[in-house]
Each structure stands twice: as structure tokens, then as C-alpha cells.
Amino acid sequence: MVANKSSNPNIKEPLTEIFFSLGRPCAVPLILALGQQSYNPSIPELRQKIGSSVSKSEISKCLTNLASLGLVQKTGHAISNPEAGYRLTIIGQEFYRHIIQMRYWAEKGKNFTDHAPYNVSVI
């Protein structure tokens, strides 16, 4: 398989860009938190939900990054807070469902290495 290389170094491969963005410590927890909400939580509410070890600044950067991918949308305000709220877009909701399936697979597959029937090689 030949990688698609561009002469413009600013153009990234979309899948690589998505995985790079999801590699942020708060990306997947934010998607999970937003997918479980019935309203549009603010940054402080999301911080409380995913854990206060992540700064408001990092959460804000992560939300902006997820918004640039089309997964998250900023809303006018949160119900319980006058600050802006956030919600998953339609694409984000679909992505949330995939993350839930991946979480299930990861939890179920903790023993995969013990029972791997074959070797997988990258071509």
C-alpha cells in the first residue's frame, strides 16, 4: 500500500489527524461525557464530569479541536450555567456510538493477547 503524499506539508491525512486529536488526554472522556448528557453542559460542568485533574484551558482547547473535526458544537448557553454549552453534532453522536463499541471491545478484549489465534502483520 502506498501512502498518499502531498507536496503541501500542511495537508494532513484525515484519519491521522483524527487519531492525533483523539490522543489528547481529555478528548475521548469529553466525547463520552457529552454523549451521556441530555443537555448542553458548560466547561466547568464537563470538567466536573471527567475529573478536575484536567484544566479548564485544556478542556477548552480540546473542545475547539473536536469542533474543528465536526464532532462537537458550541451552543448559546448551558441550562444550569450562563456560560456557553457544548453538544455532540450528528457526526459526533455517530462517533460516540463507535467509541462505546470500542470501549466494550477494549474491556472485553483485555485477554486477547492471551488467546490470540494468529499473528497480524502490517503490509
N, C-alpha and C positions, 0 to 999 in steps of 0.2 A: 504494500500500500504506500503510495506516495503522498506526502503531506502537501497541502496546498499552501505554497509560499507566495507572499505578496511582496512587491517591491517597496511598498509603504510599510514601515515598521510600526506605525500607529494602528494599523488594522489588525485586530486580534481574531483568532479562530473563535467563533461564538461559544462552543462548548468549553473551551479552555477558559474563556472569560467568565462563564457561569460558575465553573468549579472554583476558579480563583476567588470570586465574590463569595461563594458559599464557604470558603475556607476561613473567613473571618470568624472569630470565636462566638459572635452573637448572631450570625446570620440564620442558621437553622433553628436555634431557640426562638428567635423573633418570628420566623415563619410559623413555627408550631404554636406560639402564643397567640398570634393574630388569627390563626385558623381555628382556635378554640374559643374565640371571643364572639359574643353576639352583638357587640357594639364596637365603636372605633376608639380604642384606648390611646392615651397620650404617652409621651416618652416616659414620664415618671411611673405611670401605671405599668408600662411594658417592662421597665427596669425592675419594678417590684415583682412582676411575674417571672422574669427569667433569672433574677438574682441580682443583688446590689453590688456584686463584685465587678460588674461591667459599668463603666462610667456613662453618664448621660451623653457626653460628647461622642463616645464610641458608638453608642446606640444610634445617635443621630446620623453619624457618618454611614453606618451600616444600612439604615433605613433609606438614606439618599441613594446608596449604591443599589439596593434592592429595587428602588423606584426606577433607577436608570435601566434596569433589566426588565422592567414592566411587571414585576411581581407584587409591588406594594404601591399604594396610592395614598397621598396625604389628603385628609379631609378637613373641612372647615373647623370642626371642634369636637372634642370628646364629650360624652354625655356628662360624666362626673367631674370634668375639669375644663376650664375655659381655654386651655391650650389646644393646638391642633391635634387631631387624632389620626390614626393610620388604619388602613384596612388592606386586605389582600385584593388584588384585581382578579378578574375572571381567570387569567393565566396563573396568577398566584394561588388561587383556590385549587386549580388543577395540579399545580406543583406541590401544594400542601398534601394532597391525596397521595402523590407519589412518595413524598417524604415519610408519610405514615406507613406506607407499604415497605419502604426501605428500613424504617425503624423496626418494624415487625420482623423483617428478614434478618436484620443485624442481631436482634435479641434471640431469635430462633437459631441463627447460624453460629452462635458462639462456639459450637462444637464442630463446625465444618472442617476445620483443619485436622481434627482427629479422624474424620471419616471421609476424607477427600478420595473419591474413586478414581480420579485421573489428574494428570498434570495439565495445566493450562499454560500455553506459551503464547507470547505476543509475536505476531508476524510483522 
